[in-house]
Amino acid sequence: MGAPIKRPEKHRVAGAILSIKWEPKGAITQDGDHCFGVTANDTHDVRIEDGLPPFLERDTLMHELLHVLIRRGKLDIDEDEEEKVCELLGTALVGHIQDNPTFWRFMTKKVDK
């Protein structure tokens, strides 16, 4: 087994460089409820709870990045629908990336436009 992969602290999404902060357990709430991750509406910066199991950590990060894409793309969907989309696609994308590493190496190889 190789060295652990460093968790991202910055991420480029839809042309913006976003901050990713890893917060202590229980530090993230939204509307008074504990949550694993949250995205700031104004800056689109992301906060993720530290210490989550590996798949849940990645699933939560992908979920929050999907919120950023929806908001930066100015898609007109209500909050409940946005949450459903992020839950479904976040889990599906993380699973797809992990199940198909060759496909993702192909997709992430730099190419001329």
N, C-alpha and C positions, 0 to 999 in steps of 0.2 A: 504494500500500500504506500502511495506517495505522500508527500507533505500535504498538510491541509491547505485548502484553497482559501485565500484571504477574502473575506466578505467585502462586497463593494461599498464604498462610501460616496461615490458619485456615479451617475448613470446618464447617458444621453437618450432622451425620449422625444421623438417628434421635434427634433431640432433644438431642444433645450437641455442644458446640463442641470441635473437635479441632485440635490443632496439626499443621501440615505443615512439616517441616524439609527443606531442600535440602542434602544432604551432599556432600562432595568425592568424586570418583571413587575407587572401591575401599574406601570407608569403611564400607559396609554389608555385614555378613555375618550369616548365620543358620546355626547348627549348623556353623560353620567354612567355609561356602561363600559366595562373593561373590553378592550379589543386587542388583537394581535398586531394590528397595523393601522395606520391612518395617513391620509394625504392631505396636506394643507391646500385649501381651495385657492388661496391667493398666489403662493409661490410654487405649488405642486411638489414641494419637498416631502419626502416620505420618512415616516418613523416606523420602525419594526421592533417588536419585543425581542430582547435578547434571551437566549436560552431555550428557544423553541426546538422541538425535534427537527432534524434536518429536512424532511420533506415538508413539514408545516412551515418552516422558515422560508423555504423557496416558494411554496404555494402562496404564502402571505405577501412576499415581495412581488411576485408576478401579479397577484390580485391588485395591489396598490399601483403598480405600473400601468395596469389596464385602466384604472380610474384616471390616471394622468392622460392616457391616450384619448379617452372619451371626452375629457374636459378640454384638452388642447384642440381636439378636433371639433369642438363645439357641437357635439351630437345632442339632439334634443330628445332626451329620454328622462323619465322621472327617476327619482332616487331609488325606488324599489327595483325598477327594471335594471338600472345601472348596477346595483348590487348583485342581482341575479346573473347578469352578463359577466361580471368580474369573478364571481364564484365559479361559474361553469367553465369559462375560458381559462382562468388562472390555473385551476387544477388540471384541466385537459392539456394545456400547453406544457406545464412542468412535467407531467407524465410523458408526453410525446417527446420532449427534449431528452429525458432520461432513458426512454425506451428506444430511441433512434439516434444515437450519438453520431453515426456516420452521416445521416441526413443533415444534422445541425452543423457538423464540420464543413459540409458542402455549402450550406446556407451562409455560414459566417466567413468563408474564405473571401478575402478582398478581391474584387474584380473591377475592371474599368467600366465606366457607365456607358 
